[in-house]
Amino acid sequence: MHFIFSDEAVLLFDFWSVHSPAGMALSVLVVLLMAVLYEGIKVGKAKLLHHTLMNLPTATSQQLILETDQDSAGARSSPVSSTNLRWFLCHFGQSLVHVIQVVIGYFMMLAVMSYNIWIFLGVVLGSAVGYYLAYPLLRLV
């Protein structure tokens, strides 16, 4: 296979068949926006991880002390169980975001595998624009 300059391509699904320059321009725009979204999701995932780590207690020794104190008082540890529930919900949310990121990444890879140079340039330009726009947001953490 080799890259081609063409205004005809089938992208990702049979119904996404491009046969005109206007259709190719629209397809490049969609792929470009998908790449920008991918970069935004990467930054959002990093911010979510940082937020989770800042809000959850990290020292297990503190949890053990808390559990021991509450067990000696005869009460079951509701703060620890709520911490576990928050950790599970945050982990579940991060897993969903990761799955969305992987799906979009594979869609972009498959679009590039159409070997159309315009689609390839749309993915590259979208990744560059997405990186340029999204990564300064990491400083706001």
N, C-alpha and C positions, 0 to 999 in steps of 0.2 A: 504494500500500500504506500501511497505517497499523498502529500497535501495537494489539493487542487483549488484553483480560483474559479468558483462557480456560483451561480445564484440558485442552484438546485441542490436540495439535500433532504434527507429524511432524518429527523432528529428525535431520538428517544422513543417515540411512538409512531405507529403508522399514520395516525391522523395529523401529525405535525410534519407534513410534507410541504416543502418550500419549492415554488416553481417560478418565482419572479424576483426582481431586485428589491421591490418594496417588501415582499415577504421575507427576504433574506435580511434586510435592514431591521425589520421588526423582530426576527428571530435572534439576531445579534444583540439587540437591545434587551430582550428577555434573558438571554444567557449572561449578558453583562450584569444585569440586575441580580440574577441568581448568584453570581460570583461575589457581588457586593454583599448580598445577604449572608453568604457563607462566611465572609470575613467578619461581619457583624456578629454572627452567632459565635464565632471563636472568641471574640472579645467579651460577649455576654456570658459565655461559659466561664471564662476566667474571672470575671467580676462576681458571678454567682458563687464560684468556689471560694473566692476571697471573703465574700459576705458570710458564707456558711462557716468558714473557719474562724472568723472573728466573733460570730454569735454563739457558737457552741463551745462548751468547755473542752479544752484539749487535754488536760491533765487527768489521767485515769486514777492517779493516786488521790486526787481531790474527790472523785466520784466514790472511791472505795471508803474514804473517811466519812463521807456523807451517808453512804449506805450503812456503814457500821453504826454511826450515831443514831440513825433512824430505826435500825433494827433493834438496837438496845432500848429504844424508847417504846417499842412495840408497834410502831406504825410502818406501813409499807411505803417505800420511797416514791412519792408522786413526782417530786422534782426530777429524779433520775429517770422515771418512766416517761415523763414529758420530754426530757432531753433526748431519750432514745427515739421517741415518736418524731420530734423535730429533725433528728439526724436522718431517720428513715425517709421522711418527706423531702428533705433537701437532697438526699441521695437519689430518690426516685425522680425528682425534678431534673437533676443533673443528668441522669440516665436518659430521660426523654429528650433533653436538649442535645445530648450526644448522638442519639439515634437520628434526630432531624439533621444534624450536621453531617453525619455519614451519608444519609440519603442524598442530600444536596450535593455533596462531594462526588458521589458516584454518578449522579445525573450529569454533572459538569464533565467528568471523565468520559462518560459515554457520548456526550455531545462533541467533545474534542475528537473522539474516535470516529466521527463522521468524516474526518480528514479534510474538512473544509477549512480553508485558511481564514475565512471571515469569522467563522464560529470560534476557531482557535484564538484569533486576535480579540474577540469579544470576551472570552474567558480570561485571557491574560490582562486585558485592560480593566475588566471588572475586578479582578483580584488586586490590581495595583490601586485602583480607586477606593476599593473597600478597605484595604490596608491603610491608605492615606487618611481616610475619614474615620475609621474605627479605632485605630490604635492610640491616638491621643486621648481617647476616653478612658484608657487604663490609668492615666495619671489622676483622674478624678476619684479613684478608689480611696 
